[in-house]
């Protein structure tokens, strides 16, 4: 598939219906977050902070890439629900986390 065909697929009603079906199947829970928690429990590890949470899935990910395997585009076994963070990690996109900067202390001017 080329980029134009991929875009057309993601805008199709068949994909939109399948996407909702997969999100509902996975109860809007990120499957990578769920796997991380299960793995930690099996190894007796204690996770901290946000790593202890199963984040809400907003994305549906093709396990085998759409461009390389268009025949699996709507296959339930090839689709999983992921949160945005885990989806970015799967695609090698690691956005820098935004850190709020503290306001500088300035002299009062009154």
WOVEN-V810220 format. One record per backbone hydrogen bond with DSSP energy under -1.0 kcal/mol. CO is the residue of the C=O (numbers start at 0). NH is the residue of the N-H. Records with the same first field share a line. If there is no record, write none. Layout:
CO=NH ; NH
This chain:
1=5
2=6
3=7
4=8
5=9
6=10
8=11
11=15
12=16
13=17
14=18
15=19
16=20
17=21
18=22
19=23
20=24
21=25
22=27
23=26
25=28
27=56
29=33
30=34
31=35
32=36
33=37
34=38
35=39
36=40
37=41
38=42
39=44
47=50
48=51
49=52
54=29
58=81
60=79
64=68
68=71
69=72
71=74
74=77
75=78
77=62
79=60
80=30
81=57 ; 58
82=86
83=87
84=88
85=89
86=90
87=92
88=91
